[in-house]
Amino acid sequence: MENYVLNNIEVGERIRKIRKQLKMSREAFAELINISDIFLGQIERGKRSLSITTLASISTSTGVSTDFILFGTPEETSTLKK
């Protein structure tokens, strides 16, 4: 079984990439997921961790799996499918 390590900088980079692929400003994306744009900026820079609620909001708002957001793993390699 693979060991996953949560890295806030990498999580933030993935969230920023998702936001940019959606062509959304930080302010618009923050409003979509119901957090402040300042907090989103801190998450994207890896300075702050996101809550489960914020993670779920990002996932449901964008259709991106939580596995990918947290660990960069495609959905098909999640432990639930092993």
FIRO-415521 format. One record per residue (C-alpha): x, y, z. Coordinates in steps of 0.001 Angstrom, whole numbers, plus 500000, padded with zeros to 6 digits. Example, Ala and Ser with C-alpha at 12.3 -4.5 7.8 and 13.67 -1.06 7.14 Angstrom:
2
512300495500507800513670498940507140
//
This chain:
82
500000500000500000501264503435499110501979505984501816500481509383501146501893512479502770499792515611502890501791518598501672500024521954502032502145523606499339501283520914496788497598520968497798497574524730497326499256524459493930496639521933492787493804524178493986495333527173492188495680525093489005492031523994489238490938527610489735492998528821486782491672526027484547488193527300485397489392530801484450488197532174487764489687534975489799490688534213493358487793536375494552485198534565492403486487531114493342486567532017497044482956533180496819481989529942495044483463527812497844482301530183500601485618531365502042487409534712501918489786535459499055492528536132501614492085532663503121492053531110499632495332532884498866496846531464502053495672527967501090497053528323497557500443529394498938500480526493501413500426528805504421497123527444505781495350524094505734491857523712504420489012522199506417487054519148505354484127521463504651486239523606502303487709520497500654484202519127500063483053522479498697485948522613496222485311519030495133481556519415494674481885522827492989484531521698490495483936517951490085487562517260491033488063514324493410489260514947496937492011512349496356493392514486493562493144517718495544494897516250498588497364513820497062497464514436493320496209510930492632493737510242489872490385508906491024490993505447489593493911504861491971492014505710495125492125503146497913488387502531497659488854500993494222491796498762495227
//
